[in-house]
Amino acid sequence: MRNTIIWAVFQKEMRDLFRDHKTWLGTFLIPLVLVPFVFFLMGSSYSSQEQEARAHVPIAVYGSSDLLKQLEAIPGVSFHQPSDPNQALQAGQLRAIVRIPDRFDERLEAGGTAQLHVEYDSTNQKSVYARDVIEERVMAYSKQIAAERLQAAGLSETAIEPIEAVYEQVASEEKRSGGMLAGIIPLMLVVSLASGGIAVANDLIAGERERGTLEALMSAPIPANQLLTAKLLTVMIMSCTSATASLVSLTLILHFGPIASQGFALSLFTPVTLLVLILTLLLLAAFFAGLELMLSMKAKSVKEGQTYMSAVIFLAMIPSYMLMPIHPVDIPQHYYMIPVFNGVSLAKEVFYGKIDPMHGVIGLGTSLLYVVLIIAWTARLFRREGVVVKP
């Protein structure tokens, strides 16, 4: 009987959601279409910027040296002599300024060293590219001079490089792929889980209270806990739907986007890691759903509820961004006991292809504890008369 009532209320809430096309548009279609579109735009923008930086490299050179032959060999380079080179550099008309001091070649021929001064704008990526290609040519010219000096002394280049280091990559293709994904996917999943149910949670309590339908629903012979369970499941469905849309959009990006050529291997999933990921996402969805419903009860209006809900987004973003650059082996142990941090930490381990059993037990156990606490707190508020009556 209890399950029948929960199912009936859940069906009623879902039917109302299906009639609200705007909610589904914001929850599923926008992440599915907008996220890949943004990535494609970013990839196209970076690609065009790189092509333009390579095709046109205007620089100003002051002084003379044999080094000019090396600079002239840079693809797309052109020499300019503006009246105010520093202003031209800041305005983007120049990419770099090369200043060759007097007696530059004479010092090199005498076996000494000579200093070259290169000015560039670090805030302009095209200027940074110009600095990089100039540095490559200068290093090549410097090695050429060093080789000539060694040859004149009857030595080879190996005389000044007695140690040859061989570096070997020990990480598997799956781990390298997982390392890239572990920085992106947890952020997208957690933020999607947090944001996907906000509109629904706000409407199910604050919205129904403003419309007067919540009081009628609470006056029905249905236990409050069963009503809350149905609403909780509804918010969780929307959160998981939003997360699914984000995963689908990310899959499209990885297969057809500008980074598709890097070849992400997803064979790192095993039954254990997949199970941990599913449990982690479900517990996070339940935690965010309970928190959002509680904030909706606290709000005096839908508008006030929207303000409260913005805190949920920050709660999801802070741990995601903090853990983004951290390798799972470097994640502090206590992070697996902090709300949301534990879910993000476990997700990173999943995409690195290996779950520490102790981390899994602690992370899932504490997540379950926080879900029980937040739902119990929400259920306690839901029984109060102030939740039903419009202030």
Secondary structure, 3 states (H helix, E strand, C coil): CHHHHHHHHHHHHHHHHHHCHHHHHHHHHHHHHHHHHHHHHHHHHHHHHHHHHHHCEEEEEECCCCHHHHHHCCCCEEECCCCCHHHHHHCCCCCEEEECCCCHHHHHHCCCCCCCEEEECCCCHHHHHHHHHHHHHHHHHHHHHHHHHHHHCCCCHHHHCCCCCCCCCCCCHHHHHHHHHHHHHHHHHHHHHHHHCHHHHHHHHHHHHHHCHHHHHHCCCCCHHHHHHHHHHHHHHHHHHHHHHHHHHHHHHHHHCCCHHHCCCCCCCCHHHHHHHHHHHHHHHHHHHHHHHHHHHHCCCHHHHHHHHHHHHHHHHHHHHHHCCCCHHHCCHHHHHCCCHHHHHHHHHHHHCCCCHHHHHHHHHHHHHHHHHHHHHHHHHHCCHHHHCCC
